[in-house]
């Protein structure tokens, strides 16, 4: 039985990183991601191709909004260095991460026009709506907390799968290596450091809102795998 995550306000010790504290809060949720049959199927190369195709289509339209949200984070950043960094992340999503999806789409005979016309499934719609609200209606600190699980989660998933040994099928090995790239890892660490700094200066009330945003995004990350594994679409 999955243990319910701790929803109490931050109680991390002074020596703890705030990002480590957030990670501890979502331990059962992230464990569930690691154990999800979609993720395990990528790791051993047995995932049904139709499920991977669904991920390609849905994650592509998700990333379009994710880039918009990163651009909003850039506009709201409190200093020039952070503004420049978020702008660079938005560009990297559009130019680098989405190239993985285009390469898969080409393998599957899916055109870029088809990718861009893809309708978001309910979970994808809910996740991007949640992030957009964080970007436009919440404090900057809450926005960063909402963004971090996507960055960090993919890197952790990829690292664990790589440690288990890359699958023989190039299609799945390519997916894993995208998220274990050292440059990607450095961006994850920088986002964690930003989260640490923001958490250190936040009030207890604001920390609680940051925790809730991190937990909610983590839950959506799990639901995203479930959406792809079940080939979720709108029922009516």
N, C-alpha and C positions, 0 to 999 in steps of 0.2 A: 504494500500500500504506500503510495507516494505521500511523504510528509508535507504538510502545508507550510509554505515559507513563512519565516518570521516577519510579521508586518509591523513590529514595534518601531518607534523612532530610533535613530542611530545611537548605538551604545558602544561603538568601537573604541578601543583603547587609544591613548594618545600616540602610540608608536605605529598604529595601523594606518595603512593607506585607506582613504575613503573608498577608492575603487575596489580594494580587497574586501572591505565591509559590504559593499553592494554585491560583490560576487558571492559572498557567504549567504546573503539573504536569499539568493535564487538557486542555491545548490540543487535542490530537488528538481527544479524546472530545467536547469541545464543538464543534469543527469538524464532526464527524460529525453532531451534532445539527442544526446550521445547514443542513447539506446533506441532511438526511433528507427523503425525498419527502413525508412527512406535513407537515413544517414548510414546505417549498417550496410544497406544495399550498395551505396556508392563505395563504401570502404572495401567490400569484397568483390565488387564488379558484377553483382547479381541483380541490381535494380532493374525492373522492367523499363524498357526504353520509353514507353508511353508516359510513365511517371516523370522521367527526366525531361521529356519534351514539355510536360505541363509546367515543370519548374522553370525551364528556359523562357517560356511565354510569360508566365506570371511574374517572375523575378525581373524580367525586362521592363514591364510596365511599372513595377514597383520602383526600380532604379531611376526611372524618369522622374518620378515624384521625389525620390530620395535626393537626387541632384538638386532639385528645386529647394528642398528643405535645407540642404547644406549651403546653398546660396543665400537663403534667408538667415542662416546662422552667421554667415560671413557679414551680412549687413548689420546684424545685431551685436556682433562681437565688441567687447569693451576696449580692445586695443588693436593697433595696426597689425601686429604680428599674428594674433589670432584670426583677424579678418583675412589676412593673406593666406593663412593655412587652410581655413575653411573654403576659400575660393579655389585653392589648389585641389582640395579633396573633391569638390564638385566637378572640376575638370577631369580628374582622374577617374571618377565614376563614369562620366560620359565617354571618355576616350579610351580607357584601359579596361575597367571591369566589364563594361558592356560589350567590349570586343570578344570576351569569352562567350557571351550569349550569342553574339553574331556568328562566331565560329561553330558553335553547336547548331544553330539554326541552319547554317549552310550544310552541315553534315546531314541534317534531317530534311533538307529540301524546303525549309521555311524561309520565305523572303523577309527582308527588313520591313517592307510595307505590311506584311501580315503580322509581324511582331508589334508594330506600332498601332495596329487596329485591334489588338487583343483586348477583350473586355476583362476587367479585374473580377476575379472570383470574390465571394463575400469576405473571406478572410483577408485577402490582399486589400480590398477596399477599406475594411475596418482598420487595418494596420496603418495604411497611408493617411487615412483621415485622422487617426490618433496622433501621428507624427506631425501632421500639418497643424493641428490644434496646438500642439506643444510649441511649434515654431512661431505661431502668430498670437497666441493668447496666454502663454505661460512665461515666467521669468527665464532668462537665458540659461541659468543653471539647470532648470528642469528640462529644457530642450537638449542640452548636452547629455543629461542622464538618459533621456529617451533615445538618443542616437547611439550611445555606446554599445548596447547589446548586439546590434547588427554587426558593427565593426569587430568587436572582441569575440563574439560568439562564433563567427565563421572562422576566425583565425584559430581559436581553440579547437573547434571541430576538425579543421584541416590538420592541425598538428598531431592530434591524437590518432587520426586515421593514418597519417604518414608514419607515425611511430609503429603502427601495427604492420606496416609494409604496404607499398603501393600495389593496387590490383594489376593484373596482367593486361586488362583492357585499357587501351590508351585513353579512351573517352572519359573514363572515371578517374584515371590517374591525373589527367589534365585538370579536372575539376579540383582535385585535392591540392595540386601544386599551385594553383591560382591563389589560394588562400594561405599558403605557407611561404610565399615569397618573402624574403627578408625585408624588402621595401614596405610590403603590406604590414609586416610585423612592427616595423618602426612607427608607422602611422597609428597602429593600435596603441602602442605604448605612449605616443604623444597625446592621444585622446584620453588615455587613463591619467596621465600627469595633469592635464587640464581639469579633469574631473576631481582629482585629488586637491588641486588648488582651490577650485570653487567650493568643494565640500568643506575645506578647512575654514573658509571665511563665512560659511552660511549659518544662519540661525537654526535652532532646533526645528522650528516650524518649516523652514525652507528645506532642510535636510529630509524631513519626512515627505515632502512633495517630490523631492528628487528620488528618494527610495521608491515611492509609488510608481513614478515614471519608468524607472529601471525595471521594476518587477513586471509592469504591464507590457513593456516592449519585449521582455524575455518570454512572457506568455505568448505573445503574438509570434515570436520566432518559432516556438514549438508548434503553434497552430499552422504556421506556414508550411512546415514539413508535412503535417497531417493533411493540409489542403492539397499538396502535390501528390501525396501517396494515394489519397482517395479520389484524385481527379475531380476535386470539388468544382462545381459550377453553380449558377443560380438555379434553384429547383423550379421556378416559375418565371 
